[in-house]
């Protein structure tokens, strides 16, 4: 599918030049920093040298003092405490963090993860009843609870208090919890609004440490869990998240917890430096698979384990869940693609809505993402659960799928989510009407350019700019993620230097060696899935290349190469490039 290249507008060049001189870097690099809101020497220092001392005072968060007072009261009085969290990566790492840390100081504590299929997301009736029957009079909810107004009111009537630790946007009414910790509360002046659920749990424990005059280094030992939550929940890696992720990665690369260490081993990721992308694609899916296929509780059991033999056995179980998840993912994705290929009407639509009662509920969100990538249009995948059609929605850049679903709300039993992802439930008989209403809304409101994948380009550069010092500084931009994505560059009018060739098992990838027409600079690179361009490249046709810059290690030797994202054959000299 053809992609649209969008090059960012130039920043204020006076600011760029001043920063370049202040920190002694190439102006291209200072341009990238200014794009990220970093304009002064002090801001650049904080960006390149994140420090735990930069973390905000946790008591700046609304209700934090109330929450800590309630926790201390529960501990003094010997109350049983239940740590409650969602079944995804953010939820299970949150529970593992808070349960593991508080268990060092208090023994009357338990944890609970709701079942994805029987209870669903958030605070469940069964979970509150479990707390009551277990004589728990305090529930600390993590990564959920801020919208559980009715359920928390019912718990309060039963004599069960809640401390809510959440990072989702609250509704119009806050729950009647004893304390609601959520930086997105309208009345909360906490400086950083981008924390993960586990990040809010971390701030809660940081406040606990400060109240008890504990050495916070005890808490910092658990930052590997926080980094896994930040990466997996796709929150912006700026501000506090950049600090927490940086130190969490150091922990993950140095001395991770027993459970995470066993996951790293089973994923064959030992003896290499972990990046945020490794968490997203290697660690996160394995933790998530427990909740998708079996139970999120198994993920917590692994993450809190200090027994290497037990952790090894449990990591094998979770790895098997992940293999099952991948099989279901592949099968369901292929079935969905086949449904579209067999129906010309579906191919011509502006949206995709597919339903098959037999599809596994645990993978429909993944399948929706894959179909969105394939056809690049808003997508909803539905299956049947407990007599209802339930589904996951995914969107494309700039299109609010939540609003599109809201426009069909009279056909739904319930729904929730945000701009790019949502969940929904309806009666099966409403599916045909929903499909048409949703399609009509998308067709009438989506912009033509939103139906074309976009590559956002940070800067146009020459291949001669890519020097070891340039790359050494670029590496210090890590950890990459939302808010600080890996920089993408464009270089125009390059040609084959004579050695470019097809590689890979199916010979569908390109191993490139290119020379820039203007500068004569030569660089090597790899272009996955772009083997179809080999004839034109070998014929010497000039082309523009869109890429990121990577470090390549081969036979013990390290080199700089470009990782190609797209190729566009160059325009004639009298034409204007179509970005």
C-alpha positions in Angstrom: 0.0 0.0 0.0 1.3 3.4 -1.0 2.3 5.6 2.0 2.0 9.4 2.4 5.2 11.1 3.6 4.7 14.1 5.8 7.8 16.2 6.6 7.6 18.2 9.9 7.7 21.9 9.5 11.0 23.6 10.4 11.3 24.8 13.9 12.4 28.4 14.9 15.9 28.4 13.4 17.2 31.0 15.9 16.2 28.6 18.8 17.7 25.6 16.9 21.0 27.4 16.3 21.3 28.6 19.9 20.7 25.1 21.2 23.1 23.7 18.7 25.9 26.0 20.0 24.9 25.5 23.7 25.2 21.7 23.6 27.7 21.5 20.7 25.7 19.2 18.4 24.9 19.1 14.7 22.0 21.5 13.9 20.0 18.5 12.6 20.1 17.0 16.1 19.1 20.3 17.8 16.2 20.5 15.3 15.0 17.1 16.5 15.3 18.3 20.1 13.3 21.4 19.5 10.7 19.3 17.8 10.4 17.5 21.1 10.0 20.7 23.1 13.6 20.8 24.3 15.0 24.3 23.7 17.5 25.1 26.4 20.7 23.6 27.8 19.0 22.6 31.1 16.1 20.9 29.2 18.6 19.0 27.0 20.6 17.9 30.1 17.4 16.6 31.7 16.5 14.8 28.4 19.9 13.2 27.9 20.6 12.5 31.6 17.3 11.5 33.2 17.6 11.3 36.9 15.4 9.8 39.6 15.9 13.0 41.5 13.8 14.6 38.8 10.7 12.7 39.9 7.9 14.8 41.3 6.7 14.8 44.9 4.0 12.1 45.0 2.0 14.1 47.5 1.3 16.7 44.7 -1.3 14.1 43.5 -4.8 14.8 44.7 -5.9 12.5 47.5 -2.4 11.0 48.0 -2.3 12.0 51.7 -5.7 10.6 52.2 -4.7 7.3 50.5 -1.6 6.9 52.6 -3.5 7.7 55.8 -6.0 4.9 54.9 -3.3 2.4 54.1 -1.4 3.1 57.3 -4.7 2.8 59.3 -5.4 -0.6 57.7 -1.9 -1.8 58.6 -2.1 -0.6 62.2 -5.4 -2.3 62.7 -4.5 -5.5 61.0 -7.1 -5.2 58.2 -6.9 -7.5 55.3 -6.0 -5.6 52.1 -6.8 -6.7 48.6 -4.7 -5.5 45.6 -7.0 -5.5 42.5 -5.9 -5.0 38.9 -6.8 -5.5 35.3 -5.7 -8.6 33.4 -3.5 -6.8 30.8 0.2 -6.0 31.1 -0.3 -2.6 32.9 -2.8 -4.2 35.3 -0.7 -7.3 36.2 2.6 -5.4 36.5 0.7 -2.9 38.8 -0.5 -5.6 41.0 2.8 -7.4 41.1 4.6 -4.1 42.0 2.2 -3.0 44.8 1.7 -6.5 46.2 5.4 -7.4 46.2 6.5 -4.2 47.8 3.8 -3.9 50.5 4.3 -7.6 51.4 7.7 -6.7 52.6 6.1 -4.6 55.4 2.7 -6.3 55.9 1.5 -9.8 55.7 -2.3 -9.7 55.7 -2.6 -8.9 52.0 -4.0 -10.7 48.9 -4.5 -9.9 45.2 -7.2 -10.4 42.6 -7.3 -10.3 38.8 -10.8 -10.5 37.2 -11.4 -13.1 34.5 -11.5 -11.5 31.0 -14.4 -13.7 29.9 -16.6 -14.1 33.0 -16.1 -10.7 34.6 -14.7 -8.4 32.0 -12.6 -5.3 32.4 -12.6 -3.2 35.6 -14.1 -3.7 39.0 -16.4 -6.7 38.9 -19.2 -7.7 41.2 -17.5 -11.1 41.7 -14.3 -9.3 42.7 -16.0 -7.1 45.4 -17.8 -10.2 46.7 -14.5 -12.0 46.9 -13.0 -9.2 49.0 -16.0 -9.1 51.3 -16.1 -12.9 51.7 -12.3 -12.8 52.4 -12.9 -10.2 55.1 -10.9 -7.6 53.1 -12.1 -4.1 54.1 -9.7 -2.2 51.9 -9.3 -2.7 48.1 -6.4 -0.9 46.3 -7.5 -0.9 42.6 -4.8 -0.4 40.0 -5.2 0.5 36.3 -9.0 0.5 36.8 -11.7 1.9 39.0 -12.0 5.5 38.1 -15.3 4.9 36.2 -16.6 2.2 38.5 -19.1 4.5 40.2 -21.9 2.0 40.9 -19.6 -0.9 41.8 -17.6 1.2 44.3 -20.8 2.6 45.8 -22.0 -1.0 46.3 -18.7 -1.9 47.9 -19.0 1.0 50.3 -22.4 -0.1 51.4 -20.9 -3.5 52.2 -18.2 -1.8 54.3 -15.4 -2.2 51.8 -13.2 0.9 51.1 -11.5 1.6 47.9 -8.2 3.4 47.1 -8.4 3.9 43.3 -5.0 4.2 41.5 -5.9 4.8 37.8 -4.6 6.7 34.8 -7.7 6.7 32.6 -9.8 9.8 32.0 -12.6 10.0 34.7 -16.2 10.3 33.8 -18.5 13.2 34.9 -18.8 11.7 38.3 -16.0 10.3 40.5 -16.6 7.1 42.5 -17.2 7.4 46.2 -13.8 5.8 47.0 -11.9 6.6 50.1 -9.3 8.1 47.8 -9.0 8.5 44.0 -5.5 8.8 42.7 -5.6 9.8 39.1 -3.5 12.5 37.5 -6.2 13.0 34.9 -8.7 14.2 37.4 -9.8 17.8 36.6 -9.1 18.9 40.1 -5.6 17.2 40.3 -2.7 19.6 39.8 -0.1 16.8 39.5 2.5 18.0 36.9 2.6 14.8 34.8 -0.6 13.5 33.3 0.9 10.7 31.3 1.7 8.0 33.9 0.7 4.4 33.3 -1.5 2.6 35.7 1.6 1.0 37.2 3.2 4.4 37.3 0.4 5.7 39.5 0.9 2.6 41.7 4.6 3.5 41.9 3.8 7.1 43.0 1.5 5.6 45.7 4.4 3.5 47.0 6.8 6.4 46.7 4.5 8.3 49.0 4.4 5.3 51.4 8.2 5.3 51.5 8.3 9.0 52.2 5.7 8.8 55.0 7.7 5.9 56.6 11.1 7.4 56.0 12.1 4.4 54.0 15.0 4.4 51.5 13.4 4.8 48.1 16.2 2.6 46.7 14.1 -0.3 48.0 11.3 0.8 45.7 13.6 1.5 42.7 14.4 -2.3 42.6 10.9 -2.8 41.1 11.4 -0.3 38.2 11.7 -3.1 35.7 8.0 -3.8 36.2 7.2 -0.1 35.7 9.2 0.0 32.4 7.3 -3.0 31.2 4.0 -1.3 31.9 5.1 2.0 30.2 6.2 0.2 27.0 3.2 -2.2 26.8 0.5 0.4 27.5 2.0 2.7 24.8 2.0 5.8 27.1 4.1 8.9 26.1 7.8 8.3 27.1 8.3 11.9 28.2 8.6 13.5 31.6 8.5 11.1 34.5 7.8 8.2 32.1 11.2 8.8 30.5 12.9 8.7 33.8 11.1 5.6 35.0 11.5 3.8 31.7 15.3 4.7 31.5 16.0 3.3 35.0 13.6 0.4 34.5 15.5 -0.6 31.3 18.8 -0.5 33.3 17.2 -2.8 35.8 15.9 -5.1 33.1 19.3 -5.2 31.4 21.2 -5.7 34.7 19.3 -7.6 37.4 15.6 -8.1 36.6 13.2 -9.7 39.0 13.0 -13.5 39.0 9.8 -13.6 37.0 10.9 -11.2 34.3 14.2 -12.9 34.1 12.5 -16.2 33.3 10.4 -14.6 30.6 13.6 -13.1 29.1 15.1 -16.6 29.1 12.1 -18.3 27.5 12.0 -15.6 24.9 15.6 -16.3 24.0 16.5 -12.7 24.8 19.4 -13.2 27.1 22.8 -11.6 26.6 21.5 -8.6 24.6 20.5 -5.1 25.5 16.8 -4.6 26.0 15.0 -1.7 24.3 11.4 -0.5 24.6 10.6 -2.3 21.4 11.7 -5.6 22.9 9.3 -5.2 25.7 6.5 -4.3 23.3 7.1 -7.3 21.0 8.7 -9.9 23.3 7.8 -9.5 26.9 4.4 -7.7 26.9 2.7 -10.2 24.6 3.7 -13.1 26.8 2.4 -11.5 29.9 -0.8 -10.5 28.1 -1.3 -14.0 26.8 -2.0 -15.3 30.3 -5.1 -13.1 30.5 -6.1 -13.7 26.9 -5.9 -17.5 27.0 -6.1 -18.6 30.7 -6.0 -16.1 33.6 -4.2 -12.9 34.3 -3.6 -14.2 37.8 -1.0 -16.6 36.4 1.0 -13.6 35.1 1.0 -12.0 38.5 2.1 -15.3 40.2 5.1 -15.4 37.8 6.0 -11.7 38.2 6.0 -11.8 42.0 7.8 -15.1 42.2 11.3 -15.3 43.9 11.6 -19.1 43.3 13.6 -19.7 40.1 12.3 -23.2 39.6 8.7 -22.1 40.0 9.3 -19.1 37.8 10.8 -21.3 35.1 7.8 -23.7 35.1 5.4 -20.8 35.1 7.2 -19.0 32.3 6.9 -22.2 30.2 3.2 -22.1 30.8 2.9 -18.5 29.8 5.0 -19.1 26.7 2.7 -21.8 25.7 -0.3 -19.5 26.2 1.5 -17.1 23.9 2.0 -19.8 21.2 -1.7 -20.6 21.5 -2.5 -16.9 21.2 -0.3 -16.6 18.1 -2.0 -19.6 16.5 -5.4 -18.2 17.2 -4.2 -14.8 15.9 -3.0 -16.2 12.6 -6.0 -18.3 12.0 -8.5 -15.6 12.9 -6.7 -13.0 10.9 -6.6 -15.2 7.8 -10.3 -16.0 8.2 -11.1 -12.3 8.4 -9.0 -11.5 5.3 -10.6 -14.3 3.4 -14.1 -12.9 4.3 -13.2 -9.6 2.8 -11.5 -11.1 -0.3 -14.6 -13.2 -1.0 -17.0 -10.2 -0.9 -16.4 -7.3 -3.3 -18.8 -5.1 -1.4 -16.7 -5.4 1.7 -13.6 -4.5 -0.3 -15.1 -1.2 -1.4 -16.2 0.0 2.1 -14.7 2.8 4.1 -14.8 0.6 7.2 -14.5 -3.0 8.2 -17.0 -4.7 10.5 -16.8 -8.5 10.7 -18.6 -11.0 12.9 -18.0 -14.7 13.5 -19.4 -16.3 16.8 -16.6 -18.9 17.0 -13.7 -16.4 17.1 -11.7 -16.4 20.3 -12.5 -13.2 22.4 -8.9 -13.0 23.5 -7.4 -12.2 20.1 -10.1 -10.0 18.4 -8.3 -6.8 19.4 -5.1 -8.1 17.8 -6.9 -9.1 14.7 -8.6 -5.7 14.5 -5.2 -4.1 14.6 -3.9 -6.4 11.8 -6.8 -5.7 9.5 -6.4 -2.0 10.1 -2.8 -2.3 9.0 -3.8 -4.3 6.0 -6.7 -2.2 4.7 -6.0 1.0 6.6 -9.5 1.9 7.6 -11.5 1.9 10.8 -12.1 -1.8 11.8 -14.3 -3.7 14.3 -14.0 -7.4 14.9 -16.9 -9.1 16.7 -17.4 -12.5 18.3 -20.0 -14.0 20.6 -19.7 -14.2 24.3 -22.4 -15.1 26.8 -25.1 -14.6 24.2 -23.9 -11.2 23.1 -21.8 -9.9 20.2 -18.7 -8.3 21.7 -15.9 -6.7 19.8 -12.8 -4.6 19.6 -12.4 -1.5 17.4 -9.2 0.0 16.0 -8.7 3.2 14.0 -6.4 5.0 11.6 -4.4 8.2 12.2 -6.6 11.1 12.9 -10.0 9.4 12.9 -12.0 9.1 16.2 -13.5 5.6 16.2 -15.0 6.2 19.7 -17.2 9.0 18.2 -18.1 6.8 15.3 -19.3 4.1 17.7 -21.1 6.7 19.9 -23.1 7.7 16.8 -24.5 4.1 16.9 -24.9 3.9 20.6 -28.7 3.2 20.5 -27.8 -0.2 18.9 -25.4 -1.1 21.7 -25.6 -2.5 25.2 -22.4 -0.8 26.3 -19.2 0.6 24.9 -16.0 2.3 26.0 -12.6 3.4 24.8 -10.8 6.3 23.2 -10.0 7.8 19.9 -8.0 4.9 18.4 -9.3 1.8 20.3 -12.6 0.8 21.8 -14.7 -2.1 23.0 -18.4 -2.6 22.4 -21.2 -5.1 23.1 -24.5 -5.5 21.3 -27.3 -8.0 20.7 -26.4 -10.2 17.7 -29.6 -9.2 15.9 -28.3 -5.6 15.9 -25.1 -6.3 13.9 -26.5 -5.7 10.4 -27.9 -2.3 11.3 -24.8 -1.4 13.2 -22.6 -2.3 10.2 -24.5 0.0 8.0 -24.8 2.9 10.5 -21.1 2.7 11.3 -20.2 2.5 7.6 -22.3 5.6 6.8 -20.7 7.6 9.6 -17.2 6.7 8.5 -17.9 7.4 4.9 -19.4 10.8 5.6 -16.7 12.0 8.1 -13.4 10.4 7.3 -11.0 12.5 5.2 -9.4 11.0 2.0 -5.9 11.4 3.4 -6.9 9.5 6.6 -7.3 6.4 4.4 -3.7 6.5 3.3 -0.9 5.3 5.8 1.3 8.2 6.8 5.0 8.3 7.6 5.9 11.3 9.7 9.4 12.5 8.7 11.5 14.4 11.2 14.0 15.9 8.7 15.5 15.7 5.2 19.2 15.1 5.5 22.2 14.1 3.3 23.8 10.6 3.7 27.0 12.5 4.5 25.4 13.8 7.7 25.3 10.2 9.1 28.6 10.0 10.9 29.6 8.1 14.0 29.4 11.2 16.3 25.9 12.0 14.8 24.8 8.5 15.5 26.3 8.3 19.0 24.2 11.3 20.0 21.1 10.0 18.2 21.4 6.8 20.3 21.1 9.0 23.5 17.6 10.0 22.4 16.5 6.6 23.7 14.2 5.3 25.2 12.0 5.8 22.1 8.2 5.7 22.3 5.2 8.0 22.0 6.2 11.6 22.4 9.8 10.7 21.5 9.6 8.4 18.5 12.7 7.1 16.7 13.6 9.9 14.3 12.7 9.2 10.6 14.7 10.9 7.8 14.5 11.3 4.1 17.3 11.5 1.6 16.6 12.3 -2.0 18.0 11.0 -5.3 20.1 8.0 -4.3 21.1 5.2 -6.5 22.4 1.6 -6.3 26.2 1.6 -5.8 26.4 -1.7 -7.5 26.0 -4.3 -4.8 22.3 -4.1 -3.8 20.6 -7.5 -3.9 17.6 -9.6 -2.8 18.0 -11.4 0.5 15.8 -13.5 2.8 14.3 -17.0 2.6 11.8 -15.9 0.0 14.1 -13.3 -1.5 11.6 -10.5 -0.7 13.9 -8.2 1.2 16.5 -5.7 -0.2 20.1 -5.5 1.0 21.0 -2.0 -0.2 24.3 -0.2 -0.8 23.4 3.3 -2.1 25.2 6.4 -3.1 23.8 9.9 -2.9 23.8 11.8 -6.2 24.7 15.2 -4.7 27.3 14.3 -2.0 28.7 11.0 -3.2 28.2 9.6 0.3 27.6 5.8 0.4 25.5 3.9 3.0 24.3 0.4 3.5 20.7 -0.5 4.5 18.0 -3.1 4.7 14.5 -2.7 3.2 12.2 -5.5 4.4 9.4 -6.6 2.1 10.5 -4.3 -0.8 12.0 -6.9 -3.1 9.7 -5.8 -5.8 11.9 -2.7 -6.4 15.0 -4.6 -7.3 14.8 -4.3 -11.1 14.4 -0.6 -11.1 17.1 -0.1 -8.5 19.6 -2.3 -10.4 18.8 -0.4 -13.5 20.3 2.7 -11.8 17.0 4.6 -11.5 17.3 7.3 -8.8 15.0 7.1 -5.8 14.1 8.9 -2.6 14.5 6.8 0.6 12.7 7.2 3.9 14.4 5.6 6.9 15.6 5.4 10.5 19.2 4.9 11.5 20.2 1.6 13.2 23.3 -0.1 14.6 24.1 -3.4 12.8 26.3 -6.1 14.4 27.6 -8.8 12.0 30.4 -11.2 12.7 31.4 -9.2 15.8 31.7 -5.9 13.8 29.4 -3.0 14.4 28.3 -0.6 11.6 25.7 2.1 11.0 23.0 1.2 8.5 19.7 2.7 7.4 16.5 0.8 8.1 14.3 1.7 5.1 10.6 2.5 5.7 9.7 3.4 2.2 11.1 4.0 -1.3 9.8 6.5 -3.8 11.3 6.7 -7.2 12.6 10.2 -7.9 10.8 12.8 -9.8 12.3 14.5 -12.8 14.4 17.6 -12.2 11.6 20.0 -13.2 9.0 18.3 -11.0 8.0 18.9 -7.4 8.2 16.0 -4.9 4.8 14.9 -3.7 5.2 14.8 0.1 
